[in-house]
């Protein structure tokens, strides 16, 4: 288990440094993920799971979980198992999204995709393994949290990852591919579920673990919904404007796949404006928390300024 002291502590507003905060949080999460998944028999499946889980990335989702738990009065130690589980589920979604039956992508985070290294069969099973292990990990490794809050976290995450969340969004995304008449309503549904549901779970589950009130959970939920949509809009923009080297994955794949995106409906400049407005609306939800919300506020700004 990673100690809270290793994760650093919240800084006062005058000295808050997002870069330092993200580096410290990411380092601690990498250590926790590495120790969470040792290689045992049968080695191939654990190696495949670790290949994608430990492939790097910004680790924004687990960092959001830790930040929201601390905002709500909890500690990093309370949230580390759930933060790791969220990254496991996110990694599952990337492995499966890259498969030939889905987006058929060769690169992810600058490395060959899981199925390119281990084959389609092991890649599917690696994703399945990460998904199921995520819930086991929360249930068995969470400490100093009332059982009811652990149960609530598992249920919330199960909904976010299932047919009513991430998987449902993926289904509508697949069904919409190649269609030219996809409405803004449908596009919003896809991304509110495929991307937004898990990101919302990151924020809300951290606060649930800390025992946040229903009113605070609602504020954090609205915050997360807005930054989740902003995150996807920026992703759509980067797919057009960034290179494969910058993205760490194939660039321009949305256009090649015939997908309707926010820039294809609005244009790039309006898409940027919409993303900025969503972030502003998100940040307004956290005004009541004062300086305790600084990490989440800074991450919200980071979402629209990132280059990968």
N, C-alpha and C positions, 0 to 999 in steps of 0.2 A: 504494500500500500504506500502511496506517495504522501508524505507529510505536508501539512499546510505551509510549513515554513519553507519547504522547497518550492512552493508555488508562488511565493511572494505575498505581499499584502497590498490592499488597496492604498493608493497614494492620495494625498490631498489634491484638490483641484489645481492649485497653483503649480504643482510639480508633476502632474500626471503625464506619463509618457507612454503612448500606446505601443510604440515599437518595442520598448523594454518589456512592457506587460505581455505582449504577444509572444515574445521570445521566451520569457520565463514560463508562461503557461504551456507553450508548445513543447519545451524541453521536458517538463514534468509529465505531460501526456504521452510523449514518445516513450519515456521510461515505463510508464504504467502499461501502455499497450504491449510493449515488448515482453514484460513479465507476465502479462495476462494470458499469453498464448504460447506456451512451450511446445516444442516438437516432440510428439510421442507417436507410438504406432497407431494406425498406419501413417508413416512419415509424410507421404506425398500430399495428403489432404491438408495437413498442418502447414507444410511448406507453402502450398498454394494459398492458403488463407493468410499466412504471414507475408507472402510476396506482395499482396495488394494492400493489406492492412498497414504495413510498415513502409509503404512506398513514398511517404512524405505527404505533401500538401500543407495547406495553411492551418488545418485543425480548428477552423472557426467554429464548427458545431460543438465539439466538446468544450472549447473555451467559452462559448456562450452559456453552456450549462453551468460551468463553474462560476461565471460572473453573476448569473441570475440567482444562484444559490446564496452567494455571499451578499448580494443586494438584499435578499429576503431575510438575512440574519443567520444564515447557515455557514458552514465551513467548506473549504475545498475537499477535505477528507470525506465528508458526507456524500459529495457529488461525484468523486472520481470514478467509482464503478459505473454509474449511469453515463458519465461523459465518455468512458471507453466503449460502453455498449452502443451509444449513439454513433460513434465512429465506425464500429463494426457493421451496424445496419447501413450506414451511408456507403461503406466500402462494398457491401453486398450489392447495393443498387448500382454502383459503378461497374462491378464485374458483370452483372447481368445486362446492364445497358449496353455494354461494349460487345456483347455476343453477336455473331452473324445474324441470328434471328431478330435482333433489335437494331442497334445502330451500326453494327459491323465495323468497329473501330480497331485500329492497330496499335494505337498509343494512348497512354493515360499517365499523367504526371511525369512525362518525359521518358517513360519506359514502355516496353512492349506490354500489351494488355494481357490479362491473365490467360485467356484462351489461346493466345498466340504462343505462350510458354508451356502451358500444361494441357492444352486441348479443350474442346468444348465441354466434354463430359466432366472433367475434374473442375473446370471453372464454374459450372453450374453447381456442383456439389460444394465447392469452396464458398460460394455465396450462400447456399443453404446452411452450411456449417456456421458461418459468421452470424447469420440471422438468428438461429436457434440458440447459439452460445451467448448472444447478447443478453437474452432474458435470464438465462441461467446465471450469468455473471452479476447482474443486478441483484437477483434473489439471494445469492450465496455470499457476495462480497460487500454489500452495503452494511455499514456499521454505524451505531449511534443515531439511528433514525427509527422512529416508531413504525412498527410493521404496517399499520394502515397507510402511512405515507409511501412506503415502499410498494405496497400493493397498488395504490393509486397511480404511482409512477409507471409501473409495469403495464397497467391497463391503458393509460394514456398513450404510452409508446406503442403498444400493440395496435391501437386504432390508427395512429399516425403512419405506421409502416404497412398497414393492411389494405384491403380493397377500398376502404373508405378514405384512404389517404394516398400514400406514395404509389401503391400498386394501381389504385383506381386512376390516378393521374397518368400513369404510364400506359394504361389500356387506352384511354381516350387519345393520348399522344400518338400511339401506334395506329389507331383507327383514323386519325386525321391526316396522316402522312400522305402527301401527294394531292390532297384536296386543295382547291383554290378558294373555296367558299367558307373557310373556317372563320367563325365570328369571334369578335373580341371576347364575348362571354365564354365561349368554349376555350379560347386561349387562356383566359384568366382561370378557368376551372383546372385546366391541365397543370398550370404552374403553381396554383394554390395548393394542389394535391401532390404533384410529382416532386416539387422542390420545397414548397412552403410548409407542408404538413410536418415534415421531419425537422425543419429548422424551427418551426413553432414549438415542437416537442422539446427541442434542446433548451429553449428559454423557459417554458412552462414547467418542465420536469425538474429543473434545478430549483425552482421556487417551491414546487410541491414538497420536495425533500426537506426544505427548510421550514415547512409549515406555514407558508404564506396564506394570507386571507383570500377569500373568494374575490374580493374587489381588486386586490393586487394581482391575482392570477389573471383576471380579465384585462387589466391594463397591460400586463406583460404579453398576453396573447395577442392583443391588438398591435402592440409594438412589433412582435415577431411576424405577424401576418404582413405588415407593411414592409419590413426589411426583407422578408422572403421574396415578395414580388419584385422589389427593387433589385435584389440579388439576381433574379432571373432576367430582368430587363438588361442589366449590365452584361450578363453572360451572352445574351443574344447580340448585343452590340459588339462585344469582344470577338464573337465568332466571325464577324464581318471585318473588323478592323485590326485584329491582332494576328501575329504569325504563329505557326505551329510551335516554334521555339519558345515564344512568350507564353503560350497557353499550356504547353506540355502535352497537348493532344491535337488531333487533326483539326485544322482551321477550316472554316467554310463548309462544314458538313451539313449544317441546316439547309443551306441553299441547295446543295447537291441532292439532299434527301427530299426536296420539295416541301419543306416544313414552313408553315406560316409562323412568323415570329413577330415580336413587337416592332422591330424596325421595318419589317415588310408592311405592317399596317400603318405605322405612324411616321416612318422615317427616323434617321439616327438622332437628329437634334431634338425632336419631340420626345423620343424615347428617353433621352438623357434628362429632359425636363421632367418627365413623368417620374423617373427614378428619384430625382432630387426631391420632388414633392412628397413622394412616399416616405423618404427618409425623414423629411421635416415633420410629417404627420406622426411617424413612429416616435421620434424624439419627444414630441409634445406629450405622449402618453406617460413619459417617465418624469415629468416635471415635479411630481409630488415626492419623489425619492431623493431629491437634492443631489449632493455630491456622491452618494452611494451608487448612483446610476452612471458615473463617469465612464467606467469600462464599456458598458453597453452603448452609451451615446457615441463614444469614440469608434467602436466597431461599426455602428450604423453609418457613420461618415466614411469609414474605410471601404465599405461595400461599394459605394459609388465612385471611389477614386482608384480602385484596384486596376491592375493591368493584366491579371490572369485569374 
